[in-house]
Amino acid sequence: MRIAIAGAGIGGLAAALSLHAAGFDDVTVHEADPRVRSLGFGLNILPNAVRELAELGLLDALDRRAVRTRELAMYNPHGNLVWREDRGLRAGYRWPQLSISRSHLVLVMAEEVRRRLGDGALVTDARLVGLGGSAGTGGTSATFTDRAGSPRTVRADLLIGADGIHSAVRAALHPGEGPPPANGMTILRGTAWGDPFLTGSSMAVLGDDRRRLVLYPIETDRSTGRTLINWVAALPDADTDTDTDADGTDGRTPVLRHFGGWSPPGVDLARLLRDTPEVHRHPMADRDPLPRWTSGHVTLLGDAAHAMYPAGSNGATQSVIDARVLAAHLARHSEPGAALRAYEEERRPQMTELQRSNRSLGPERVITLAHHRAPGGFADVREVFGEEELAEISRGYAETGKFDQEWVNSRPSLSVRRRGAEK
Ligand SMILES: Cc1cc2nc3c(=O)[nH]c(=O)nc-3n(C[C@H](O)[C@H](O)[C@H](O)COP(=O)(O)OP(=O)(O)OC[C@H]3O[C@@H](n4cnc5c(N)ncnc54)[C@H](O)[C@@H]3O)c2cc1C
């Protein structure tokens, strides 16, 4: 079976590797960029997806430049600890949670796609611009163009749209949907070397009912003991516009103004911002849940299917799970249409629920609640929350995303091999 994937991001590359592991050899990933690359900002990959990356044989390579996250700690603007919990191995998972540079993750996966499936399996400078043919049961075709605009038609038995939040495959399946809706918040982010904070492998989230600052290390320099710290700030658009262009800064000033007085524990924020070589900014956006991901032999995966607000470390995590579930269903079913239906039936309802949960900021909701209930801060968190309330929010979100410890540790493996595939 000939399988074409649009997009060499985390989802598309995970799909290629998962399909290869399931016994499909004719798989090609088409990437719009002239190079396979990703910005070096951080990602947290939750243990459910790390389990899948480990089953694909990637964990050692990823571990070489990553931090195994041990703790999540959330604070209000007064520096009061609202909630802390163990993460990854420390929380009893059999697989770690990884804080990792997304460029390292993408490069490791791309290298493995080339090594396992051949150099020709990864085609760059190939932007999908339209779907051709019928999306009926007889396969499909897609048109790609390079930077010069030269078109090329690719025929395949199956096309997977893993082309991100601005997906062209999604637009072809759902014409008229329009661009992703922004929510009035601006995301600013960067990385800089700094001293370890909290446990040295903690993720810290600070905020109130509108603002957020997230900090975690993604790499450790063993010779100096310093860590590469990833920071992400989310601020209302209006709070970032004025200073940015007026005083020639690129967003550091509003970040410092909003968060500098909060003293993130152990972090010298002013220095971290000063040492950040480049600040990247973009509007916060997601996608509305879709009524269907599949049409004939075309389906969607990752952000193309279910882009969600960045709360709870789930976007990339779930794109890896999509890839593994899709490959497992294709291995089990002889008819691709039936496999795509089974994939969508399993994944779409879960992802719809998760997208909705992330619109109320998923597990970070506890910070919003803390602000509403005690805007002036508190001496003891038990004055503000019932005994089990915070644990229940955390547990409920993990169950929604199916990354709770019990399920991840005990569920059957998604490594399924197609009948008749050579070893
Ligand atoms: C601030 C922030 C923090 C985040 N933190 C986390 C986190 O900690 N943990 C987590 O799990 N997730 C996180 N996410 C979400 C995560 O980044 C995305 O969910 C993830 O990158 C989705 O992967 P993808 O492969 O589906 O899409 P993408 O990573 O967007 O990849 C899509 C690929 O398709 C290519 N492409 C686009 N259009 C075309 C086309 N027409 N033809 C061919 N190729 C095309 C693109 O160039 C790109 O390479 C965060 C997101 C943000 C914004």
The ligand as an SDF file (V2000), in Angstrom:
LIG
                    3D

 53 58  0  0  0  0  0  0  0  0999 V2000
    3.7190   27.7810   23.0610 C   0  0  0  0  0  0  0  0  0  0  0  0
    3.4320   26.3420   22.7810 C   0  0  0  0  0  0  0  0  0  0  0  0
    3.8530   25.3710   23.6640 C   0  0  0  0  0  0  0  0  0  0  0  0
    3.5620   24.0190   23.4300 C   0  0  0  0  0  0  0  0  0  0  0  0
    3.9920   23.0870   24.3420 N   0  0  0  0  0  0  0  0  0  0  0  0
    3.6880   21.7950   24.1390 C   0  0  0  0  0  0  0  0  0  0  0  0
    4.1270   20.8040   25.0740 C   0  0  0  0  0  0  0  0  0  0  0  0
    4.7980   21.0970   26.0720 O   0  0  0  0  0  0  0  0  0  0  0  0
    3.8100   19.5020   24.8410 N   0  0  0  0  0  0  0  0  0  0  0  0
    3.0740   19.1310   23.7450 C   0  0  0  0  0  0  0  0  0  0  0  0
    2.8070   17.9270   23.5870 O   0  0  0  0  0  0  0  0  0  0  0  0
    2.6520   20.0330   22.8260 N   0  0  0  0  0  0  0  0  0  0  0  0
    2.9350   21.3540   23.0080 C   0  0  0  0  0  0  0  0  0  0  0  0
    2.5290   22.2800   22.0870 N   0  0  0  0  0  0  0  0  0  0  0  0
    1.7460   21.8420   20.9120 C   0  0  0  0  0  0  0  0  0  0  0  0
    2.6400   21.2710   19.8110 C   0  0  0  0  0  0  0  0  0  0  0  0
    3.6030   22.2170   19.4170 O   0  0  0  0  0  0  0  0  0  0  0  0
    1.8140   20.8760   18.5970 C   0  0  0  0  0  0  0  0  0  0  0  0
    0.6550   20.2060   19.0200 O   0  0  0  0  0  0  0  0  0  0  0  0
    2.6300   19.9500   17.6950 C   0  0  0  0  0  0  0  0  0  0  0  0
    3.7350   20.6100   17.1630 O   0  0  0  0  0  0  0  0  0  0  0  0
    1.7510   19.3860   16.5750 C   0  0  0  0  0  0  0  0  0  0  0  0
    2.5260   18.6030   15.7310 O   0  0  0  0  0  0  0  0  0  0  0  0
    2.0800   18.3740   14.2200 P   0  0  0  0  0  0  0  0  0  0  0  0
    3.1020   17.4750   13.6520 O   0  0  0  0  0  0  0  0  0  0  0  0
    0.6610   17.9650   14.1880 O   0  0  0  0  0  0  0  0  0  0  0  0
    2.1270   19.8160   13.5630 O   0  0  0  0  0  0  0  0  0  0  0  0
    3.3910   20.7630   13.3130 P   0  0  0  0  0  0  0  0  0  0  0  0
    4.4060   20.6040   14.3790 O   0  0  0  0  0  0  0  0  0  0  0  0
    2.8320   22.1120   13.0870 O   0  0  0  0  0  0  0  0  0  0  0  0
    4.0130   20.2170   11.9560 O   0  0  0  0  0  0  0  0  0  0  0  0
    3.3630   20.4070   10.7240 C   0  0  0  0  0  0  0  0  0  0  0  0
    4.3940   20.2800    9.6080 C   0  0  0  0  0  0  0  0  0  0  0  0
    3.7200   20.3520    8.3550 O   0  0  0  0  0  0  0  0  0  0  0  0
    4.4040   21.2540    7.4980 C   0  0  0  0  0  0  0  0  0  0  0  0
    3.4020   21.7960    6.5750 N   0  0  0  0  0  0  0  0  0  0  0  0
    2.5150   22.7870    6.8060 C   0  0  0  0  0  0  0  0  0  0  0  0
    1.7300   22.9760    5.7460 N   0  0  0  0  0  0  0  0  0  0  0  0
    2.1080   22.0580    4.8160 C   0  0  0  0  0  0  0  0  0  0  0  0
    1.6560   21.7300    3.5100 C   0  0  0  0  0  0  0  0  0  0  0  0
    0.6230   22.3850    2.9350 N   0  0  0  0  0  0  0  0  0  0  0  0
    2.2780   20.7370    2.8270 N   0  0  0  0  0  0  0  0  0  0  0  0
    3.3100   20.0560    3.3930 C   0  0  0  0  0  0  0  0  0  0  0  0
    3.7920   20.3310    4.6380 N   0  0  0  0  0  0  0  0  0  0  0  0
    3.1820   21.3060    5.3440 C   0  0  0  0  0  0  0  0  0  0  0  0
    5.0260   22.2800    8.4360 C   0  0  0  0  0  0  0  0  0  0  0  0
    6.1170   22.9420    7.8190 O   0  0  0  0  0  0  0  0  0  0  0  0
    5.4470   21.3960    9.5940 C   0  0  0  0  0  0  0  0  0  0  0  0
    6.7170   20.8300    9.3920 O   0  0  0  0  0  0  0  0  0  0  0  0
    2.8130   23.6430   22.2800 C   0  0  0  0  0  0  0  0  0  0  0  0
    2.3890   24.6060   21.3590 C   0  0  0  0  0  0  0  0  0  0  0  0
    2.7000   25.9550   21.6050 C   0  0  0  0  0  0  0  0  0  0  0  0
    2.2310   26.9830   20.6160 C   0  0  0  0  0  0  0  0  0  0  0  0
  1  2  1  0
  2  3  1  0
  2 52  2  0
  3  4  2  0
  4  5  1  0
  4 50  1  0
  5  6  2  0
  6  7  1  0
  6 13  1  0
  7  8  2  0
  7  9  1  0
  9 10  1  0
 10 11  2  0
 10 12  1  0
 12 13  2  0
 13 14  1  0
 14 15  1  0
 14 50  1  0
 15 16  1  0
 16 17  1  0
 16 18  1  0
 18 19  1  0
 18 20  1  0
 20 21  1  0
 20 22  1  0
 22 23  1  0
 23 24  1  0
 24 25  2  0
 24 26  1  0
 24 27  1  0
 27 28  1  0
 28 29  2  0
 28 30  1  0
 28 31  1  0
 31 32  1  0
 32 33  1  0
 33 34  1  0
 33 48  1  0
 34 35  1  0
 35 36  1  0
 35 46  1  0
 36 37  1  0
 36 45  1  0
 37 38  2  0
 38 39  1  0
 39 40  1  0
 39 45  2  0
 40 41  1  0
 40 42  2  0
 42 43  1  0
 43 44  2  0
 44 45  1  0
 46 47  1  0
 46 48  1  0
 48 49  1  0
 50 51  2  0
 51 52  1  0
 52 53  1  0
M  END
$$$$
